[in-house]
C-alpha cells in the first residue's frame, strides 16, 4: 500500500502532444517571409509602372523606328528616317529655340518671385496666413482653365484689360496681347507666373522654416547684415528646395503645351510653337506617328540628361 501511495504521489512527466510543438523559424525562413511580403507590397506598383509606363515606352520606341501612320497604311521599319525627318523639319529648330527661351525666362522669373514671396510670408505675423493662402490659390486652378481665363482677359474685343487701359488713358486703341511673338510670349509667361508662383513659394517656404532660428540669432550676434545672412545662411541651407523647384520648373517648361495651344495656337506665324506642339502636329495633323514618336524620344533623352546633370551638380554642392 505504501508503494502504491508513493506511486500515486510521484510526479508524472508526460511529453507534450506532437501537435502542440511548433518548429522554430530559422533566419532563412524569416528572410524569405519578409521578402515575400515586400514583393506583395511592391507588386501593384510594379504592375502599374509596367502597364502604364514601360510598355508604352517600348511601343513609342518601336514607333520611332518604323513608318507608322495614324490611320490605315503599311507599317515597316525605316530607321533612322523618322529622326532625320524630324530634325529636317522647318519648324523643328525654331520650336527648339523658342522652347529653350521660354524655359529660361519662366524659370528665372518664377524662382526669383517665389523666393521673394516665401521671404515675405516666412515670419508668423498678422495676416501672413491670409497672404500665403492668396498666393497659393491660383495653383489650385487647372492649367487649361487658367489658360481659357487669360484668353478671355487678353481678348482685345471682349476682354476687360484693354478697356481698363483705355479708361486709364494709357493706350488709345485696343491692345493685342497675343498679336506679336514677343507680346504672346510675355503674356504666356505672365499667366504661368501667376499660376505657379504660389506653388513654388510653398516649397521654398517649407525649406525656410526648416532652417534653425538659432543660426540666424548667432549670425546677428556676430554683426552680420541681412545681405550677408541671406548669402551665407539662407541660400546654402535652402539649396535642396531650390534644386527641387529648378527641376520641376525646367521639366514643366520644356513640356509646355496647354498654355500655348489655347492662347496662341502656335501663332502668330508659327513663332510660338513649342516642341510638344510640334509633336502634336506631327501626330494628329500630319497623321505621322513615327515622326511624332521620334520627337518624343528626343525630348525624353534631353529631360533625362538635364535631370542627371542637375542631380550631379546638387551632389557636388552638398559634398563641397
C-alpha positions as CSV (number, residue, x, y, z in Angstrom):
1,X,0.0,0.0,0.0
2,X,2.8,2.4,0.8
3,X,4.4,1.7,-2.5
4,X,1.2,2.4,-4.3
5,X,0.7,5.6,-2.4
6,X,4.2,6.6,-3.3
7,X,3.5,5.8,-6.9
8,X,0.4,8.0,-6.8
9,X,2.1,11.0,-5.3
10,X,5.1,10.8,-7.5
11,X,5.1,13.4,-10.2
12,X,4.5,12.2,-13.7
13,X,6.5,13.6,-16.6
14,X,4.5,13.4,-19.8
15,X,5.8,14.5,-23.1
16,X,3.6,17.2,-24.8
17,X,1.5,16.1,-27.7
18,X,3.1,16.3,-31.1
19,X,0.5,18.7,-32.5
20,X,1.4,21.3,-29.8
21,X,5.1,21.6,-30.8
22,X,5.9,24.4,-33.1
23,X,9.0,24.4,-35.2
24,X,11.2,27.4,-34.7
25,X,11.7,29.7,-37.7
26,X,15.2,29.7,-39.0
27,X,16.7,33.0,-40.2
28,X,16.4,31.8,-43.8
29,X,12.7,31.3,-43.4
30,X,12.2,34.7,-41.8
31,X,14.1,36.4,-44.6
32,X,12.1,34.5,-47.2
33,X,8.8,35.5,-45.5
34,X,9.8,39.2,-45.3
35,X,10.9,39.1,-48.9
36,X,7.6,37.6,-50.0
37,X,5.7,40.4,-48.0
38,X,7.9,43.0,-49.7
39,X,7.2,41.6,-53.1
40,X,3.5,41.5,-52.3
41,X,3.5,45.2,-51.3
42,X,5.6,46.2,-54.4
43,X,3.6,44.2,-56.9
44,X,0.7,46.7,-57.5
45,X,3.2,49.5,-58.1
46,X,5.3,47.3,-60.4
47,X,2.3,46.3,-62.4
48,X,1.1,49.9,-62.7
49,X,4.6,51.1,-63.9
50,X,4.9,48.2,-66.3
51,X,1.5,48.7,-67.9
52,X,1.3,52.5,-68.0
53,X,5.0,53.4,-68.4
54,X,7.3,50.7,-69.6
55,X,5.1,49.1,-72.2
56,X,4.0,52.4,-73.8
57,X,7.7,53.5,-73.8
58,X,8.7,50.4,-75.7
59,X,5.8,51.0,-78.1
60,X,6.9,54.6,-78.7
61,X,10.5,53.3,-79.3
62,X,9.2,50.8,-81.8
63,X,7.1,53.5,-83.5
64,X,10.1,55.9,-83.7
65,X,11.9,53.3,-85.8
66,X,9.0,52.5,-88.1
67,X,6.7,54.0,-90.7
68,X,3.6,54.2,-88.5
69,X,0.7,56.2,-89.9
70,X,-2.1,57.1,-87.6
71,X,-4.8,55.7,-89.9
72,X,-4.6,52.7,-92.3
73,X,-1.3,52.2,-94.0
74,X,1.7,49.9,-94.3
75,X,4.0,49.7,-91.3
76,X,7.6,48.9,-91.7
77,X,11.0,49.6,-90.2
78,X,12.5,52.8,-91.6
79,X,15.2,53.7,-89.0
80,X,16.6,56.3,-88.7
81,X,14.4,58.1,-91.2
82,X,11.9,59.4,-88.6
83,X,14.7,61.1,-86.6
84,X,16.3,62.7,-89.7
85,X,12.8,63.9,-90.9
86,X,12.1,65.4,-87.5
87,X,15.4,67.3,-87.5
88,X,15.0,68.5,-91.1
89,X,11.5,69.9,-90.4
90,X,11.2,73.6,-91.0
91,X,9.6,74.1,-87.5
92,X,12.0,71.9,-85.6
93,X,14.8,74.3,-84.8
94,X,12.5,77.4,-84.3
95,X,10.5,75.3,-81.9
96,X,13.6,74.2,-80.0
97,X,14.9,77.8,-79.7
98,X,11.5,79.1,-78.6
99,X,11.1,76.3,-76.0
100,X,14.5,77.0,-74.6
101,X,13.9,80.8,-74.5
102,X,10.6,80.2,-72.8
103,X,12.2,77.8,-70.3
104,X,14.9,80.3,-69.3
105,X,12.5,83.2,-68.9
106,X,9.9,81.2,-66.9
107,X,12.5,79.5,-64.7
108,X,14.3,82.7,-63.7
109,X,11.2,84.8,-63.1
110,X,9.3,82.0,-61.2
111,X,12.2,81.2,-58.9
112,X,13.0,84.8,-58.1
113,X,9.4,85.7,-57.5
114,X,8.6,82.6,-55.5
115,X,11.7,83.2,-53.2
116,X,10.6,86.8,-52.6
117,X,7.1,85.7,-51.7
118,X,8.4,83.0,-49.4
119,X,10.6,85.5,-47.6
120,X,7.7,87.9,-47.2
121,X,5.4,85.4,-45.5
122,X,8.1,83.5,-43.7
123,X,7.6,85.1,-40.3
124,X,4.5,84.4,-38.2
125,X,2.9,87.9,-38.2
126,X,-0.7,89.1,-38.5
127,X,-2.0,88.4,-42.0
128,X,0.8,86.0,-43.0
129,X,-1.6,83.0,-43.2
130,X,-4.0,85.1,-45.3
131,X,-1.4,86.1,-47.9
132,X,0.0,82.5,-48.0
133,X,-3.4,81.3,-49.0
134,X,-4.0,84.1,-51.5
135,X,-0.6,83.4,-53.2
136,X,-1.2,79.7,-53.3
137,X,-4.8,79.8,-54.6
138,X,-4.1,80.2,-58.4
139,X,-2.1,76.9,-58.3
140,X,-5.3,75.1,-57.4
141,X,-6.8,76.0,-60.8
142,X,-6.1,73.7,-63.7
143,X,-3.7,75.0,-66.4
144,X,-6.3,74.6,-69.2
145,X,-8.9,76.5,-67.2
146,X,-6.4,79.2,-66.3
147,X,-5.4,79.5,-70.0
148,X,-9.0,79.9,-71.0
149,X,-9.5,82.6,-68.3
150,X,-6.5,84.6,-69.6
151,X,-7.5,84.1,-73.2
152,X,-10.7,85.9,-72.3
153,X,-8.8,88.6,-70.4
154,X,-6.4,89.1,-73.2
155,X,-9.1,89.4,-75.9
156,X,-8.9,92.9,-77.5
157,X,-12.7,93.0,-78.2
158,X,-14.3,91.4,-75.2
159,X,-11.5,91.3,-72.6
160,X,-11.5,93.8,-69.8
161,X,-7.8,94.5,-69.8
162,X,-7.9,96.6,-73.0
163,X,-10.9,98.5,-71.7
164,X,-9.2,99.2,-68.4
165,X,-6.0,100.5,-70.1
166,X,-8.1,102.7,-72.4
167,X,-10.1,104.1,-69.5
168,X,-6.9,105.0,-67.7
169,X,-5.6,106.8,-70.8
170,X,-2.6,104.6,-71.1
171,X,-3.5,103.4,-74.6
172,X,-5.6,104.8,-77.4
173,X,-6.5,101.6,-79.2
174,X,-7.4,98.1,-78.0
175,X,-4.2,96.2,-77.1
176,X,-3.5,92.9,-78.9
177,X,-1.7,91.0,-76.1
178,X,-1.3,87.9,-78.4
179,X,-0.8,89.7,-81.7
180,X,3.1,89.6,-81.9
181,X,5.5,86.9,-80.9
182,X,7.1,89.0,-78.2
183,X,3.8,90.0,-76.6
184,X,2.4,86.5,-76.9
185,X,5.5,85.1,-75.1
186,X,5.4,87.7,-72.3
187,X,1.6,87.2,-71.9
188,X,2.0,83.5,-71.6
189,X,4.9,83.9,-69.1
190,X,2.7,86.2,-67.0
191,X,0.0,83.5,-67.0
192,X,2.4,80.8,-65.8
193,X,4.0,83.1,-63.2
194,X,0.6,84.0,-61.8
195,X,-0.5,80.3,-61.6
196,X,2.7,78.6,-60.3
197,X,4.4,81.3,-58.2
198,X,2.4,80.3,-55.1
199,X,3.2,76.6,-55.6
200,X,6.9,77.2,-55.7
201,X,6.6,79.7,-52.8
202,X,5.1,76.9,-50.7
203,X,8.1,74.6,-51.4
204,X,10.6,77.3,-50.6
205,X,8.6,78.3,-47.5
206,X,8.9,74.8,-46.1
207,X,12.7,74.9,-46.8
208,X,12.9,78.3,-45.0
209,X,11.1,77.0,-42.0
210,X,13.5,74.1,-41.6
211,X,16.4,76.4,-41.1
212,X,17.0,76.7,-37.3
213,X,16.4,80.2,-35.8
214,X,19.5,79.8,-33.7
215,X,21.6,80.1,-36.8
216,X,20.1,83.5,-37.6
217,X,20.4,84.6,-34.0
218,X,24.1,83.6,-33.9
219,X,24.8,85.5,-37.1
220,X,23.1,88.6,-35.9
221,X,25.1,88.5,-32.6
222,X,28.2,88.3,-34.7
223,X,27.2,91.5,-36.5
224,X,26.2,90.0,-39.9
225,X,24.0,92.2,-42.1
226,X,20.8,90.9,-43.8
227,X,22.5,90.6,-47.1
228,X,25.3,88.5,-45.5
229,X,22.8,86.3,-43.7
230,X,20.9,85.7,-46.9
231,X,24.0,84.9,-49.0
232,X,25.8,82.8,-46.3
233,X,23.0,81.1,-44.5
234,X,19.7,81.2,-46.3
235,X,20.7,80.3,-49.8
236,X,23.1,77.5,-48.8
237,X,20.6,75.8,-46.5
238,X,17.8,76.4,-49.0
239,X,19.7,74.6,-51.8
240,X,17.7,71.3,-51.7
241,X,14.4,73.2,-52.0
242,X,15.8,75.4,-54.8
243,X,17.0,72.3,-56.6
244,X,13.6,70.7,-56.5
245,X,11.9,73.9,-57.7
246,X,14.5,74.2,-60.5
247,X,13.9,70.6,-61.6
248,X,10.1,70.9,-61.6
249,X,10.2,74.3,-63.4
250,X,12.6,73.2,-66.1
251,X,10.8,70.0,-66.8
252,X,7.4,71.7,-66.9
253,X,8.6,74.4,-69.2
254,X,10.2,72.1,-71.7
255,X,6.9,70.2,-71.8
256,X,4.8,73.3,-72.3
257,X,1.7,72.7,-74.4
258,X,-1.7,73.7,-72.9
259,X,-1.0,77.4,-72.5
260,X,0.3,77.9,-76.0
261,X,-2.3,75.6,-77.6
262,X,-5.1,77.6,-76.0
263,X,-3.7,81.1,-76.1
264,X,-1.8,81.3,-79.3
265,X,-2.3,78.1,-81.3
266,X,1.4,78.5,-82.2
267,X,0.9,81.9,-83.8
268,X,1.4,84.4,-85.0
269,X,3.1,82.8,-88.0
270,X,4.3,79.7,-86.0
271,X,6.6,81.8,-83.8
272,X,5.2,80.4,-80.5
273,X,5.3,76.7,-81.4
274,X,6.9,74.5,-78.7
275,X,8.4,71.1,-79.1
276,X,5.4,69.4,-77.6
277,X,3.1,71.3,-80.0
278,X,5.3,70.1,-82.9
279,X,4.8,66.5,-81.7
280,X,1.0,67.1,-81.6
281,X,1.1,68.5,-85.1
282,X,3.0,65.5,-86.5
283,X,0.8,63.0,-84.8
284,X,-2.7,64.5,-85.2
285,X,-2.5,66.9,-88.1
286,X,0.0,65.2,-90.4
287,X,-1.0,61.8,-89.1
288,X,2.6,60.6,-88.8
289,X,3.0,58.8,-85.5
290,X,6.5,57.6,-86.4
291,X,8.0,61.1,-86.6
292,X,6.0,62.2,-83.5
293,X,7.4,59.2,-81.6
294,X,10.9,60.1,-82.7
295,X,10.4,63.7,-81.4
296,X,9.1,62.2,-78.1
297,X,12.2,60.1,-77.7
298,X,14.4,63.1,-78.3
299,X,12.5,65.1,-75.6
300,X,12.8,62.2,-73.2
301,X,16.5,61.9,-73.8
302,X,17.0,65.7,-73.2
303,X,15.0,65.6,-70.0
304,X,16.9,62.6,-68.6
305,X,20.2,64.3,-69.4
306,X,19.2,67.5,-67.7
307,X,17.9,65.7,-64.6
308,X,21.2,63.7,-64.3
309,X,23.2,66.9,-64.6
310,X,21.1,68.7,-62.0
311,X,21.4,65.8,-59.6
312,X,25.2,65.6,-60.1
313,X,25.5,69.3,-59.5
314,X,23.5,69.1,-56.4
315,X,25.6,66.2,-55.0
316,X,28.8,68.1,-55.7
317,X,27.5,71.2,-54.0
318,X,26.5,69.1,-50.9
319,X,29.8,67.4,-50.8
320,X,31.8,70.6,-51.0
